[in-house]
């Protein structure tokens, strides 16, 4: 690790438990960020700033004026351009020492295998329940951990799922697609700082997984209420009949 890299990351290297070996693990890590909006934009920026070696950004959508209050990777001149492309440009400007790739596509079964083939961790930054179910299923099949997050109005939730899903999976929690959930921010509203705070919770769990530090509490769903400053946790229960991670006893 050369002097410029040591200087860049000097402040985080002062944190107890975050040493040169930890930084090297980050530099060797490959993260897939699905969604480049309110969650994905700040999450990807912090992951890049901290020195994650390779970030792949997935989003087929274009930037709209109404995105700007919370999608902080974009400016007014970016309206109409692809989110993944613009965010990739911002991250390359932030940190030239890492690899940034972008895919202007939807995360679906046709691209999932290729995207996951060189990935150590998936950050879910979508607003679509059906896509989260697909991320859960495909990462479980590929034995890759992922971090789920969602935010709406002044609340959010975050959870980390291990590669083996011994704690259960997202299907155990919400097995069926709910078409009413997609695009909830456009229908119900969201405050920018709320989605940013949820994204930071997601990033911290991701960093813990990548650096093999204090691991997150797998399957613990943290529910954050920013209106009243409250936090509560829900322990996931693994379902034996789960269509994704469970099993059906033989008769």
N, C-alpha and C positions, 0 to 999 in steps of 0.2 A: 504494500500500500504506500503510494508516494506521498510527498509532503503536501501537495495540493489537495489530495483526498483527505488527508489527516486534518488539514485546515478547514475544509468544507464541513466535515462532520464532527469537528472538535467539541462542540457543545453537547451533542448527544452521546459522545464517547465519555463524557464526564459523569454520566448518569450511572449510579451503581448497578452492576449487572449488565450494562450495555458496553461491551469492550470491543477490541479490534476483531475478535473472532465473531462476535455478534454482527458487526458491520459487514464482515466478509460473507456471512450467511445471507444477509440482505442482498448483497451484490450478486450472489449466485441464484437468487430467487426469481421465479417467473410467475407473474400474477395476471390473471384475466379479470378485467373489470367489465361487467355486463351492464351497460347503461351509462350514459355520459351526461345525465341531467343533474338534478338537485343533489342527489347522493353521490353519483359517480364523479362529477366535476371536482368537488373539494377532496374526495377520497383519493382520486388519482393524483391530484396535485401534491398531497402530503406523502403519498407513497413514493412519488418521483423525487420529492425534495429529500426524503430520508435515505434514498439510494437503493431502492429495489432495482435489481439488475435489468429486468425486462418487464415492461407493461404492455399488455395488449388491450386495446379499447374497442368495445363492440357496441355500436349503436347505428341504426339506419336513419334516424330522425334528423331533421334540420332545425336550426336555431330560430326561435320566434321571439318577438319583443317581450312577450309575457314571461319568457324564461329568465330574463336577466336579473330580476330581484333575488334569485336563489342559485342560479347556475353561474357561479362566480368565475368560471374559466372563460367566459365569453363577454364581448363588448357589443356596442350598437352596430359597429361596422361588420360584425359577423352574422347578422340576421340574414337568414336564407341559405347559409352554408351548412354543410354536414357537421353535426356535433363531434363525431369521432375524429374527423379530420382537423378541425380547429383545435380541439383539446390536445391532440397529438402535437400540433405545432407549438402550443403553449408549453407543453412539458419538455419538448426538445430544447426550447429556449431557456427553460429553468435549469435543466441538468443535461449537459452534453455528454456526460460520462455513462449514461445508461441507454438502453435500447427501447424505443417507443414504436409500437406497431398499432395500426388501426384497421378495423374491418367495418365498413359501412353496411352492415347486414343485421337482420334480426337474428337473435339466438334461437335457433330451432334445430330439429334433429338432423337436418341436412348439413349443418355446419358444426354441430356440437363435437363430434368425434375429432375433427381436425383441430378445432380450437383448444380442446382439452389435452391433446396429445403431448404438448410441451408446456404444461401448466402445473404449478405446485399448489396454487390456491385460487379460488374464485371469490371475487367480491360481487355480491348481488346488489346492483344499484338500479333496479327496475321499479316500475310501479304497476307491475302486472303479475297477478297471482298465478296464472297459468304458466308464465315463464319461470317463476320460482319453482314450481313443481317440476318443470323440465330440468332446471339446474340441479335440483335435488336428485332426480333420477339419474341423470347422466354423470354427475360427479360421484355418486355412489357406485355406479357401474365401473367408473374409471379409478375408484379408490383415491379420490381427491377431496380434501376438506374444503368447506365453503363457509362464508359468513353472510347471513341474511339480515337485511334491514328494510324498514319501511317507515314512512312518516306521512302524517296528515294533520292539517290544521295546527294544533299545538302539542301533538303527541307523536311518539314513535316507538318502535320496538327493534331489538337487535338480538341475534342468537348465532352461535357458532356450532357447526356440525362437523364431527370428525370424519376421517376417511372411512373408517370401519362402521360407523353409525351404531356403535354399541349402546349409545344413549338414546337411540331412536332417530327419526328423521323428520323432515318437514311434512312428509305425507302423513306421519303419525298425528301431527298437529292439525293439518288442514288437507285432508285427502282429496277433496273434490275441487275442481276449478270453479271460481266464483266470478262470473262475467261482470258482475256489478262492481268489482273492486278496481278493475283496470281504469287508468286515467283518473283516479280519485282526486288528485290534486286539482285538476281542471274543473271538477264538479263541486268539490267541498272546500278547496282552498288549502294553503300552506304558507307559513311564515319562513322566510329564508334562513334566519338563524336557527330555527328548529331543525330543518333538514340538515343544516351544516353540523349541528351538535350531534345528531344521530350518525352522520357520516364519520365523525371523529371517533365515536364509540366503535364503529365498525372497523376503522383503520387500526385502532389499538388492539383489537382482538386479532386482526390479521397479522400485525407485526409480532405479536406473541407467538402465533403459530409458526411464522416463517423463521423466527430467530431461535425457536425451541427454548424460550425463556419460560416464565411462569405461564403454563397453558391456560387458556380460557376454560371456564366451566362448561364443558360440552353439553349442549341441549338445554342450557338455562336461558330462558327467554326473559330479557330485561324489558320491562314496559315503562316508558318514560313519559311523564306528564309535565310539560313545561309550563302549563297554565298555573298549576298549583305547586310546582317544584317538588313533585313526588316521583318516587321510583319504587316499583315492586317487581318481583321475579316470579316466574312460573316455571316449575320443573316439568320438563317434557316426560311423558310416559310412553315407553316403547310399546307399540301394539303388536301382539303376536300375529294378528291377521293383516298387518300392513302390506299393501300390494307392492311396496318398494323395498323395505328392509326387513319385513317380518317373515314368518313361515306359517304354513298351514300343517298342523299335526296330521300324520297319516292315520287313517282309520284302521 
